[in-house]
Amino acid sequence: MGVVETFVKLFPPNLQVCAQSIGAAQGAHRQQVVSGAGGANWIGWIILIAGLTPAFIVVPMVVVGEAPVFALIFAIVFPLAFGGWGLKMIRAGRRSKLIAQTGKRGTGKILAVNMTGTRINGVPLMKIDMMVTVPGHPPVQASCTKLLQPQNAAGLAGREVSVIWSPAFPNEVVLEDG
């Protein structure tokens, strides 16, 4: 059960909130999920631009003779490393946004939560593997990533969460509950 359905059940039954507004509430909630799903996109652009900046500084300096030729190594290696990382994040953000916009609601039973080896501001990025059930489709194993402290991730195995899944990217989901 998603956040919207849980919230609607808090209202008195005589208001018939579910019958009157569940569609509008789900649409508004989907828009919040869509806007949050592309979060890696802008971070990817920052990393990509930061990675390309040395090339725009070092190459002109080498051309006019103010920097040694071996400085070009810095102007090549830095953009390749950070540019690739930034492009990967941009693609992941766009993919998540597309899944959130066009995907179908379902539930995911969490099978495992594992560290990816990446940390952002000291918080580990965790990979969440789950068995996803979407009406009209056979169950499929998919995953997503989320920043989680290990102590918060420990009890997640076996829990069910609301997800958005798209047949265009069958191995990935977007968490609907954030």
PALO-100694 format. One record per residue (C-alpha): residue number from 0; z, y, x. Coordinates in steps of 0.5 Angstrom, whole numbers, plus 500, padded with zeros to 3 digits. Layout:
REM PALO-100694
<site><n>NUM</n><zz>Z</zz><yy>Y</yy><xx>X</xx></site>
...
END
This chain:
REM PALO-100694
<site><n>0</n><zz>500</zz><yy>500</yy><xx>500</xx></site>
<site><n>1</n><zz>498</zz><yy>507</yy><xx>503</xx></site>
<site><n>2</n><zz>502</zz><yy>513</yy><xx>503</xx></site>
<site><n>3</n><zz>499</zz><yy>516</yy><xx>497</xx></site>
<site><n>4</n><zz>500</zz><yy>510</yy><xx>493</xx></site>
<site><n>5</n><zz>508</zz><yy>510</yy><xx>495</xx></site>
<site><n>6</n><zz>508</zz><yy>517</yy><xx>494</xx></site>
<site><n>7</n><zz>505</zz><yy>517</yy><xx>487</xx></site>
<site><n>8</n><zz>510</zz><yy>511</yy><xx>485</xx></site>
<site><n>9</n><zz>516</zz><yy>516</yy><xx>486</xx></site>
<site><n>10</n><zz>514</zz><yy>521</yy><xx>480</xx></site>
<site><n>11</n><zz>517</zz><yy>519</yy><xx>473</xx></site>
<site><n>12</n><zz>512</zz><yy>514</yy><xx>469</xx></site>
<site><n>13</n><zz>512</zz><yy>519</yy><xx>463</xx></site>
<site><n>14</n><zz>508</zz><yy>524</yy><xx>468</xx></site>
<site><n>15</n><zz>502</zz><yy>519</yy><xx>469</xx></site>
<site><n>16</n><zz>501</zz><yy>522</yy><xx>476</xx></site>
<site><n>17</n><zz>497</zz><yy>515</yy><xx>478</xx></site>
<site><n>18</n><zz>492</zz><yy>516</yy><xx>472</xx></site>
<site><n>19</n><zz>491</zz><yy>523</yy><xx>473</xx></site>
<site><n>20</n><zz>491</zz><yy>524</yy><xx>480</xx></site>
<site><n>21</n><zz>490</zz><yy>518</yy><xx>485</xx></site>
<site><n>22</n><zz>483</zz><yy>519</yy><xx>486</xx></site>
<site><n>23</n><zz>484</zz><yy>527</yy><xx>488</xx></site>
<site><n>24</n><zz>490</zz><yy>525</yy><xx>492</xx></site>
<site><n>25</n><zz>486</zz><yy>519</yy><xx>496</xx></site>
<site><n>26</n><zz>480</zz><yy>524</yy><xx>497</xx></site>
<site><n>27</n><zz>485</zz><yy>529</yy><xx>500</xx></site>
<site><n>28</n><zz>489</zz><yy>524</yy><xx>504</xx></site>
<site><n>29</n><zz>482</zz><yy>521</yy><xx>507</xx></site>
<site><n>30</n><zz>480</zz><yy>529</yy><xx>509</xx></site>
<site><n>31</n><zz>487</zz><yy>529</yy><xx>513</xx></site>
<site><n>32</n><zz>485</zz><yy>522</yy><xx>516</xx></site>
<site><n>33</n><zz>478</zz><yy>524</yy><xx>518</xx></site>
<site><n>34</n><zz>481</zz><yy>531</yy><xx>521</xx></site>
<site><n>35</n><zz>486</zz><yy>527</yy><xx>525</xx></site>
<site><n>36</n><zz>481</zz><yy>521</yy><xx>527</xx></site>
<site><n>37</n><zz>477</zz><yy>526</yy><xx>532</xx></site>
<site><n>38</n><zz>483</zz><yy>528</yy><xx>536</xx></site>
<site><n>39</n><zz>480</zz><yy>525</yy><xx>542</xx></site>
<site><n>40</n><zz>474</zz><yy>529</yy><xx>541</xx></site>
<site><n>41</n><zz>476</zz><yy>536</yy><xx>544</xx></site>
<site><n>42</n><zz>480</zz><yy>533</yy><xx>549</xx></site>
<site><n>43</n><zz>474</zz><yy>529</yy><xx>552</xx></site>
<site><n>44</n><zz>470</zz><yy>536</yy><xx>552</xx></site>
<site><n>45</n><zz>476</zz><yy>539</yy><xx>556</xx></site>
<site><n>46</n><zz>476</zz><yy>533</yy><xx>561</xx></site>
<site><n>47</n><zz>468</zz><yy>533</yy><xx>561</xx></site>
<site><n>48</n><zz>468</zz><yy>541</yy><xx>563</xx></site>
<site><n>49</n><zz>474</zz><yy>540</yy><xx>568</xx></site>
<site><n>50</n><zz>470</zz><yy>535</yy><xx>571</xx></site>
<site><n>51</n><zz>463</zz><yy>539</yy><xx>571</xx></site>
<site><n>52</n><zz>467</zz><yy>545</yy><xx>574</xx></site>
<site><n>53</n><zz>467</zz><yy>543</yy><xx>581</xx></site>
<site><n>54</n><zz>459</zz><yy>542</yy><xx>581</xx></site>
<site><n>55</n><zz>458</zz><yy>549</yy><xx>579</xx></site>
<site><n>56</n><zz>463</zz><yy>552</yy><xx>584</xx></site>
<site><n>57</n><zz>461</zz><yy>547</yy><xx>590</xx></site>
<site><n>58</n><zz>453</zz><yy>547</yy><xx>590</xx></site>
<site><n>59</n><zz>452</zz><yy>554</yy><xx>590</xx></site>
<site><n>60</n><zz>457</zz><yy>555</yy><xx>596</xx></site>
<site><n>61</n><zz>453</zz><yy>550</yy><xx>600</xx></site>
<site><n>62</n><zz>447</zz><yy>553</yy><xx>598</xx></site>
<site><n>63</n><zz>449</zz><yy>560</yy><xx>601</xx></site>
<site><n>64</n><zz>452</zz><yy>557</yy><xx>607</xx></site>
<site><n>65</n><zz>459</zz><yy>558</yy><xx>605</xx></site>
<site><n>66</n><zz>461</zz><yy>551</yy><xx>604</xx></site>
<site><n>67</n><zz>460</zz><yy>545</yy><xx>609</xx></site>
<site><n>68</n><zz>454</zz><yy>540</yy><xx>606</xx></site>
<site><n>69</n><zz>460</zz><yy>534</yy><xx>606</xx></site>
<site><n>70</n><zz>463</zz><yy>538</yy><xx>600</xx></site>
<site><n>71</n><zz>457</zz><yy>536</yy><xx>596</xx></site>
<site><n>72</n><zz>461</zz><yy>529</yy><xx>596</xx></site>
<site><n>73</n><zz>466</zz><yy>533</yy><xx>592</xx></site>
<site><n>74</n><zz>461</zz><yy>536</yy><xx>587</xx></site>
<site><n>75</n><zz>458</zz><yy>529</yy><xx>586</xx></site>
<site><n>76</n><zz>465</zz><yy>524</yy><xx>585</xx></site>
<site><n>77</n><zz>469</zz><yy>529</yy><xx>581</xx></site>
<site><n>78</n><zz>464</zz><yy>530</yy><xx>575</xx></site>
<site><n>79</n><zz>462</zz><yy>523</yy><xx>575</xx></site>
<site><n>80</n><zz>469</zz><yy>520</yy><xx>575</xx></site>
<site><n>81</n><zz>472</zz><yy>526</yy><xx>570</xx></site>
<site><n>82</n><zz>465</zz><yy>526</yy><xx>566</xx></site>
<site><n>83</n><zz>465</zz><yy>519</yy><xx>565</xx></site>
<site><n>84</n><zz>472</zz><yy>519</yy><xx>562</xx></site>
<site><n>85</n><zz>471</zz><yy>525</yy><xx>558</xx></site>
<site><n>86</n><zz>464</zz><yy>522</yy><xx>555</xx></site>
<site><n>87</n><zz>468</zz><yy>516</yy><xx>553</xx></site>
<site><n>88</n><zz>473</zz><yy>520</yy><xx>550</xx></site>
<site><n>89</n><zz>468</zz><yy>524</yy><xx>546</xx></site>
<site><n>90</n><zz>464</zz><yy>518</yy><xx>543</xx></site>
<site><n>91</n><zz>471</zz><yy>514</yy><xx>541</xx></site>
<site><n>92</n><zz>473</zz><yy>521</yy><xx>537</xx></site>
<site><n>93</n><zz>466</zz><yy>521</yy><xx>534</xx></site>
<site><n>94</n><zz>467</zz><yy>513</yy><xx>532</xx></site>
<site><n>95</n><zz>474</zz><yy>514</yy><xx>529</xx></site>
<site><n>96</n><zz>472</zz><yy>520</yy><xx>525</xx></site>
<site><n>97</n><zz>465</zz><yy>516</yy><xx>523</xx></site>
<site><n>98</n><zz>470</zz><yy>510</yy><xx>521</xx></site>
<site><n>99</n><zz>475</zz><yy>515</yy><xx>517</xx></site>
<site><n>100</n><zz>469</zz><yy>518</yy><xx>513</xx></site>
<site><n>101</n><zz>465</zz><yy>513</yy><xx>511</xx></site>
<site><n>102</n><zz>469</zz><yy>506</yy><xx>512</xx></site>
<site><n>103</n><zz>473</zz><yy>502</yy><xx>506</xx></site>
<site><n>104</n><zz>480</zz><yy>502</yy><xx>505</xx></site>
<site><n>105</n><zz>484</zz><yy>496</yy><xx>507</xx></site>
<site><n>106</n><zz>490</zz><yy>493</yy><xx>510</xx></site>
<site><n>107</n><zz>491</zz><yy>490</yy><xx>517</xx></site>
<site><n>108</n><zz>497</zz><yy>485</yy><xx>519</xx></site>
<site><n>109</n><zz>499</zz><yy>487</yy><xx>526</xx></site>
<site><n>110</n><zz>498</zz><yy>481</yy><xx>530</xx></site>
<site><n>111</n><zz>500</zz><yy>484</yy><xx>537</xx></site>
<site><n>112</n><zz>501</zz><yy>491</yy><xx>540</xx></site>
<site><n>113</n><zz>500</zz><yy>491</yy><xx>548</xx></site>
<site><n>114</n><zz>500</zz><yy>497</yy><xx>553</xx></site>
<site><n>115</n><zz>493</zz><yy>499</yy><xx>555</xx></site>
<site><n>116</n><zz>496</zz><yy>502</yy><xx>562</xx></site>
<site><n>117</n><zz>494</zz><yy>509</yy><xx>560</xx></site>
<site><n>118</n><zz>500</zz><yy>514</yy><xx>559</xx></site>
<site><n>119</n><zz>499</zz><yy>521</yy><xx>555</xx></site>
<site><n>120</n><zz>505</zz><yy>526</yy><xx>557</xx></site>
<site><n>121</n><zz>509</zz><yy>520</yy><xx>559</xx></site>
<site><n>122</n><zz>508</zz><yy>516</yy><xx>552</xx></site>
<site><n>123</n><zz>504</zz><yy>510</yy><xx>553</xx></site>
<site><n>124</n><zz>497</zz><yy>508</yy><xx>549</xx></site>
<site><n>125</n><zz>498</zz><yy>502</yy><xx>546</xx></site>
<site><n>126</n><zz>493</zz><yy>497</yy><xx>543</xx></site>
<site><n>127</n><zz>494</zz><yy>495</yy><xx>536</xx></site>
<site><n>128</n><zz>491</zz><yy>488</yy><xx>534</xx></site>
<site><n>129</n><zz>490</zz><yy>486</yy><xx>527</xx></site>
<site><n>130</n><zz>487</zz><yy>482</yy><xx>522</xx></site>
<site><n>131</n><zz>484</zz><yy>487</yy><xx>517</xx></site>
<site><n>132</n><zz>483</zz><yy>485</yy><xx>509</xx></site>
<site><n>133</n><zz>478</zz><yy>489</yy><xx>506</xx></site>
<site><n>134</n><zz>476</zz><yy>488</yy><xx>498</xx></site>
<site><n>135</n><zz>469</zz><yy>485</yy><xx>498</xx></site>
<site><n>136</n><zz>469</zz><yy>483</yy><xx>506</xx></site>
<site><n>137</n><zz>472</zz><yy>477</yy><xx>509</xx></site>
<site><n>138</n><zz>478</zz><yy>478</yy><xx>514</xx></site>
<site><n>139</n><zz>476</zz><yy>481</yy><xx>520</xx></site>
<site><n>140</n><zz>480</zz><yy>482</yy><xx>527</xx></site>
<site><n>141</n><zz>480</zz><yy>489</yy><xx>529</xx></site>
<site><n>142</n><zz>484</zz><yy>494</yy><xx>533</xx></site>
<site><n>143</n><zz>486</zz><yy>501</yy><xx>534</xx></site>
<site><n>144</n><zz>490</zz><yy>505</yy><xx>539</xx></site>
<site><n>145</n><zz>496</zz><yy>509</yy><xx>538</xx></site>
<site><n>146</n><zz>501</zz><yy>513</yy><xx>542</xx></site>
<site><n>147</n><zz>507</zz><yy>509</yy><xx>542</xx></site>
<site><n>148</n><zz>514</zz><yy>508</yy><xx>545</xx></site>
<site><n>149</n><zz>515</zz><yy>501</yy><xx>547</xx></site>
<site><n>150</n><zz>521</zz><yy>501</yy><xx>543</xx></site>
<site><n>151</n><zz>518</zz><yy>503</yy><xx>537</xx></site>
<site><n>152</n><zz>512</zz><yy>498</yy><xx>538</xx></site>
<site><n>153</n><zz>517</zz><yy>492</yy><xx>539</xx></site>
<site><n>154</n><zz>518</zz><yy>491</yy><xx>531</xx></site>
<site><n>155</n><zz>511</zz><yy>492</yy><xx>529</xx></site>
<site><n>156</n><zz>508</zz><yy>485</yy><xx>529</xx></site>
<site><n>157</n><zz>507</zz><yy>482</yy><xx>523</xx></site>
<site><n>158</n><zz>507</zz><yy>488</yy><xx>519</xx></site>
<site><n>159</n><zz>502</zz><yy>491</yy><xx>514</xx></site>
<site><n>160</n><zz>499</zz><yy>498</yy><xx>515</xx></site>
<site><n>161</n><zz>494</zz><yy>501</yy><xx>511</xx></site>
<site><n>162</n><zz>487</zz><yy>502</yy><xx>515</xx></site>
<site><n>163</n><zz>480</zz><yy>504</yy><xx>514</xx></site>
<site><n>164</n><zz>475</zz><yy>500</yy><xx>516</xx></site>
<site><n>165</n><zz>467</zz><yy>500</yy><xx>517</xx></site>
<site><n>166</n><zz>462</zz><yy>495</yy><xx>517</xx></site>
<site><n>167</n><zz>458</zz><yy>499</yy><xx>522</xx></site>
<site><n>168</n><zz>464</zz><yy>498</yy><xx>527</xx></site>
<site><n>169</n><zz>467</zz><yy>492</yy><xx>525</xx></site>
<site><n>170</n><zz>472</zz><yy>491</yy><xx>531</xx></site>
<site><n>171</n><zz>475</zz><yy>498</yy><xx>530</xx></site>
<site><n>172</n><zz>480</zz><yy>501</yy><xx>525</xx></site>
<site><n>173</n><zz>483</zz><yy>507</yy><xx>524</xx></site>
<site><n>174</n><zz>490</zz><yy>507</yy><xx>521</xx></site>
<site><n>175</n><zz>491</zz><yy>511</yy><xx>515</xx></site>
<site><n>176</n><zz>498</zz><yy>512</yy><xx>515</xx></site>
<site><n>177</n><zz>498</zz><yy>515</yy><xx>522</xx></site>
END
